[in-house]
Each structure stands twice: as C-alpha cells, then as structure tokens.
Amino acid sequence: MGIDHKENPPTRADEVLQLTRHLAQQWVRPQAQRWQRERVMGLEVVQEAARLNLLGVQVPVEQGGLGLPFSVKSGMAAILAEADFGFALSLINTQGVASTLANWLPAAVSQRWLGDLLSGQRIGCTCLTEPGAGSDFGAIQMQATPHGSGWRLQGEKAWIINAQVAEVMVVYAQTQPGIGAKGIAAFVVDASRPGFLRTDRGRTETVASLGTGGFVLDGYEARADEMLHPPGMAFKRAMGSINMARTYVAAMATAMVVDSLRIARAYGEQRHTFGRALQEHQGWRWVLADAMVDVEAAQLLIEQACAAADAQAPMEALAARAKIFSTRMASKHIASLLHALGAAGLSAQYPLSRHLAGAQVATLVDGSTEMLLERVWASQVGSTTPPKHAIQQEILN
Ligand SMILES: Cc1cc2nc3c(=O)[nH]c(=O)nc-3n(C[C@H](O)[C@H](O)[C@H](O)COP(=O)(O)OP(=O)(O)OC[C@H]3O[C@@H](n4cnc5c(N)ncnc54)[C@H](O)[C@@H]3O)c2cc1C
C-alpha cells in the first residue's frame, strides 16, 4: 500500500473498509495475542491507522476528516473486532472524541486538539462513569463550578477506555448538585494541564488493549469555550451518541462470533475423532449451525440500527435490541465454539478466550443489558420510569 493516504484520503465507504481490513490483517491480528500477554495497548497500530487516514471517519471533510456516515464506522469496528475487540474499541473511542469535538465545538476551539487526534499523536476518551455511578448516569458526582469566565472541575472518573494514555477527554460533570440529569454538562479536558491526575481506578487486564483506567480532576480549570454540551443538553446528547455506540458494540460482538466460527470450521475439517473429521459428527456441527443462525439474526438487527443512524431517524429501541441480542449470543456462542475445539480452544494459538472476554465487556459498556431491556420495554409499553428519573425522561423527550 504505497499510496499517501494523507494526500489522497479514501473517499468511499468501500475504500475505507478495504484499508481497515488491511490494518486488521497485517497489523492487529499478528500482534493481538502479544498485547494481551504483555498487558499493553496497541498504540503503534494507532499510528498506522492515522497513516491510512482512518481516524476521522465521521469528522467533516472541511475539518480534515472523511465525512462518512455512521454505518462505515460500525463496519470498521466489526472488521477490527474480528482481530482484537480491545484494540477496535480503543480506536473507535479516539475516533468518537474527534467527531464529537468537530461536530460540537467552533472550529477555532476544536483545532486545539483535532489535528493531534486525527494524526494519532494524542488519544481520546469519553468519560461518564465514576467509582460511585455507572448505570445511574444522572447520579455522577464530578462537580463543575463557575470560576472566572470558565469552570473548575473536581471529582473522579473510573472504568474509562484509553484512560491509561488518553490526553483529550470528553468529561461529564454536574453543575447543580441535587438536580440530576438536568444539571449535567460536558467539557473537553486536556490531560497536559494542571489539576489532572491519572489513576488505576477501573484498570482491567481482562482485555488489556482497551487501556481502561481512571483519573482525578482536582481544581482543573476548563475555559468557557471548552464546554461541549451545556446543562440541559449534555444528558440528551450523550444518550443520542450512546445509541450509535450500542450499535457498533453489537457489530463488534457479532464479528467475534464470525471469527470464532471461521476458526471452528477450519478445525472441524482437520481434527479427527473416532475415525472421522469432527464436522462429520452431527452433534458437533450443530453447535456451529446454531451460531450461524444467530449471527444472521444479529446482522439484520445491526443493519436496521445502522440504517436508522444514517437516516438520522429514531434508533433508541433498534440499538438496544441489536446490542442485547448480539452481546448475549456472542457470550453464549463464543463459549460453545471454544468448547468445540476441545483443549485447543484455550490455547494462545487461537483468539477464542480473548473474544470471550471481549463479549463479556460488550454486555456492560455503553449501557448494560438490563438498562437496554428497560429501553425496549419503554418502546413497547411506554415509560415505566420511576419518579426519580422523571427529569431524565423530560430531557430525553
Ligand atoms: C471494560 C470496560 C470499559 C468501560 N469503558 C467505559 C468508558 O470508556 N467510559 C465510561 O464512561 N464508562 C465505561 N465503562 C463503564 C460502563 O459503562 C459501566 O460498567 C456500566 O455502565 C455499568 O455500570 P457499573 O459497572 O457501575 O454497574 P452498576 O451500575 O453498579 O450495576 C451493577 C449491575 O447491576 C445491574 N443494574 C443496575 N441497575 C439496575 C436496575 N435498575 N435494574 C436491574 N439491574 C440493574 C447492571 O446492569 C449491572 O449488571 C466501562 C466498563 C468496562 C467494564
């Protein structure tokens, strides 16, 4: 691939997906097992992704991105997740910060970070979760207090993808304690400024390439023009973008089943028991056929959610259904497919135990299965939201 992709950026969806396949096969797959063994992130491959111009898929062209629709990002996430779920979600999070800054800040402000994010020089992360609040996002405690013409931020975040290294953060904080979702605002936080302290809160090595961790903001000063979403809008916009995140996580979970199926099929052809190839045993191959059916069903749900996202149509229930179904079926089928390889399924030669851990993470990030079941119930039956969440509903409606 001798083309200079910075000078000649890919403009079509199929070109971007082809470059992503190249990245997944030549760069991610060969190194993913080592990243997990050495408990490191795949930062060198972020540089390669930047060289291929893949970090600004949804950033408008006039701001240096590719200006492509959401379905392309979801397709990229799936291709990369077949090779390594952790790397894929890490990269997609940096992409997400770039497009959030480009879409919500004036160009004169977003330029402070956008070039570095698109060139892979700085990594991004999106920070809702705190040690005391995950599912209950309206209960976050990080406080934003007016200070001069800007804001002073005080509090802690945990369980944040990329937080081990990220330098550009989208941080949600409460501006009026006691009023819940309505008081939440979002700010860009620059980790190189005073008042930022990285921590290990939420660091997990289960999927090392995610680079999860936490940080404390202690008197961090955000300038007035660094408020991304004002109170009253931040919760609503976070819930809007989380629907897209739910969709690409569904696509990634399904992609890991596709990869596991491919491995199991190849194994079933060459491994013999009782005088026959494994795939000649009916009971053995039904495990694979069962997974094939669910993959097709998941792909249809994901396609529906992607189509709604591209059309900017309501997608909350579609995204919830796609993520519930895909992440559940991934947890179930990757475990069965691992078992279908016998002891070999656990060997480092195959990525199935990595995929299984990825599927488990997928059931939690961007809304756990239980939170999503509530969205499905509300879409079918009407809201059953308890009074505590009344303000959140008012904002969302
Ligand atoms: C690997 C990893 C990466 C992550 N990355 C990020 C990130 O980049 N940014 C970010 O902001 N957050 C991130 N998170 C946090 C993630 O969004 C939260 O873990 C998730 O929202 C659940 O919150 P919690 O872990 O605090 O669980 P809790 O909210 O404490 O819930 C515990 C369990 O109870 C269930 N539960 C909670 N309330 C109810 C209810 N009302 N009814 C029924 N069941 C309920 C939940 O579904 C969950 O199973 C990450 C988490 C993980 C594990």
PDBQT file of the ligand as one rigid body, heavy atoms in Angstrom, charges set to zero:
ROOT
HETATM    1  C1  LIG A 401     -14.027  -2.767  30.206  1.00  0.00    +0.000 C 
HETATM    2  C2  LIG A 401     -14.927  -1.607  30.488  1.00  0.00    +0.000 A 
HETATM    3  C3  LIG A 401     -14.759  -0.427  29.759  1.00  0.00    +0.000 A 
HETATM    4  C4  LIG A 401     -15.565   0.703  30.056  1.00  0.00    +0.000 A 
HETATM    5  N1  LIG A 401     -15.359   1.870  29.366  1.00  0.00    +0.000 NA
HETATM    6  C5  LIG A 401     -16.059   2.988  29.713  1.00  0.00    +0.000 A 
HETATM    7  C6  LIG A 401     -15.781   4.263  29.087  1.00  0.00    +0.000 A 
HETATM    8  O1  LIG A 401     -14.939   4.374  28.187  1.00  0.00    +0.000 OA
HETATM    9  N2  LIG A 401     -16.462   5.347  29.523  1.00  0.00    +0.000 N 
HETATM   10  C7  LIG A 401     -17.401   5.297  30.507  1.00  0.00    +0.000 A 
HETATM   11  O2  LIG A 401     -17.968   6.316  30.841  1.00  0.00    +0.000 OA
HETATM   12  N3  LIG A 401     -17.691   4.105  31.117  1.00  0.00    +0.000 NA
HETATM   13  C8  LIG A 401     -17.044   2.966  30.738  1.00  0.00    +0.000 A 
HETATM   14  N4  LIG A 401     -17.306   1.749  31.354  1.00  0.00    +0.000 N 
HETATM   15  C9  LIG A 401     -18.299   1.699  32.417  1.00  0.00    +0.000 C 
HETATM   16  C10 LIG A 401     -19.594   1.033  31.986  1.00  0.00    +0.000 C 
HETATM   17  O3  LIG A 401     -20.339   1.919  31.193  1.00  0.00    +0.000 OA
HETATM   18  C11 LIG A 401     -20.303   0.622  33.283  1.00  0.00    +0.000 C 
HETATM   19  O4  LIG A 401     -19.598  -0.503  33.797  1.00  0.00    +0.000 OA
HETATM   20  C12 LIG A 401     -21.756   0.285  33.068  1.00  0.00    +0.000 C 
HETATM   21  O5  LIG A 401     -22.475   1.467  32.761  1.00  0.00    +0.000 OA
HETATM   22  C13 LIG A 401     -22.362  -0.366  34.310  1.00  0.00    +0.000 C 
HETATM   23  O6  LIG A 401     -22.100   0.429  35.437  1.00  0.00    +0.000 OA
HETATM   24  P1  LIG A 401     -21.426  -0.228  36.749  1.00  0.00    +0.000 P 
HETATM   25  O7  LIG A 401     -20.301  -1.088  36.342  1.00  0.00    +0.000 OA
HETATM   26  O8  LIG A 401     -21.173   0.870  37.694  1.00  0.00    +0.000 OA
HETATM   27  O9  LIG A 401     -22.551  -1.196  37.313  1.00  0.00    +0.000 OA
HETATM   28  P2  LIG A 401     -23.766  -0.771  38.265  1.00  0.00    +0.000 P 
HETATM   29  O10 LIG A 401     -24.450   0.419  37.686  1.00  0.00    +0.000 OA
HETATM   30  O11 LIG A 401     -23.275  -0.696  39.656  1.00  0.00    +0.000 OA
HETATM   31  O12 LIG A 401     -24.689  -2.058  38.117  1.00  0.00    +0.000 OA
HETATM   32  C14 LIG A 401     -24.271  -3.347  38.581  1.00  0.00    +0.000 C 
HETATM   33  C15 LIG A 401     -25.118  -4.410  37.879  1.00  0.00    +0.000 C 
HETATM   34  O13 LIG A 401     -26.489  -4.204  38.228  1.00  0.00    +0.000 OA
HETATM   35  C16 LIG A 401     -27.282  -4.012  37.082  1.00  0.00    +0.000 C 
HETATM   36  N5  LIG A 401     -28.263  -2.974  37.399  1.00  0.00    +0.000 N 
HETATM   37  C17 LIG A 401     -28.009  -1.689  37.778  1.00  0.00    +0.000 A 
HETATM   38  N6  LIG A 401     -29.164  -1.027  37.980  1.00  0.00    +0.000 NA
HETATM   39  C18 LIG A 401     -30.168  -1.911  37.690  1.00  0.00    +0.000 A 
HETATM   40  C19 LIG A 401     -31.603  -1.821  37.668  1.00  0.00    +0.000 A 
HETATM   41  N7  LIG A 401     -32.233  -0.657  37.912  1.00  0.00    +0.000 N 
HETATM   42  N8  LIG A 401     -32.304  -2.931  37.339  1.00  0.00    +0.000 NA
HETATM   43  C20 LIG A 401     -31.676  -4.096  37.041  1.00  0.00    +0.000 A 
HETATM   44  N9  LIG A 401     -30.333  -4.244  37.045  1.00  0.00    +0.000 NA
HETATM   45  C21 LIG A 401     -29.584  -3.164  37.345  1.00  0.00    +0.000 A 
HETATM   46  C22 LIG A 401     -26.317  -3.548  35.989  1.00  0.00    +0.000 C 
HETATM   47  O14 LIG A 401     -26.801  -3.862  34.707  1.00  0.00    +0.000 OA
HETATM   48  C23 LIG A 401     -25.057  -4.336  36.354  1.00  0.00    +0.000 C 
HETATM   49  O15 LIG A 401     -25.165  -5.643  35.838  1.00  0.00    +0.000 OA
HETATM   50  C24 LIG A 401     -16.555   0.618  31.063  1.00  0.00    +0.000 A 
HETATM   51  C25 LIG A 401     -16.733  -0.596  31.745  1.00  0.00    +0.000 A 
HETATM   52  C26 LIG A 401     -15.944  -1.691  31.466  1.00  0.00    +0.000 A 
HETATM   53  C27 LIG A 401     -16.164  -2.965  32.219  1.00  0.00    +0.000 C 
ENDROOT
TORSDOF 0
